[in-house]
């Protein structure tokens, strides 16, 4: 067992400045059936985005999620892991982590 953190990343140039702006966003939640997906779904529920259609859910590997964030085919990535995360460290674009602490004490 080890300590793990849920992170929510967007491109630094994204118009999404906080979690209140996620409605309608395309969000990668991790691989289907993973712990990251389960936790991401719970986070979306707490944020009021748990219903189908509130956000577009994508299930991408970490590498593919990083590439999708870089090329703009996803707006945000929820993942379980530390920082830096190798899949995001060398994308060539600046990222911003959104603060989840207010909604998820």
Secondary structure, DSSP 8 states (H G I E B T S, - for coil): -----EEEEEETT-S--SGGG-TT-EEE--STTSHHHHHHHHHHHHTT--STTSSEEE---HHHHHHHHHHTS-SEEEEES-SS-HHHHTSSS-EEE---TTT--
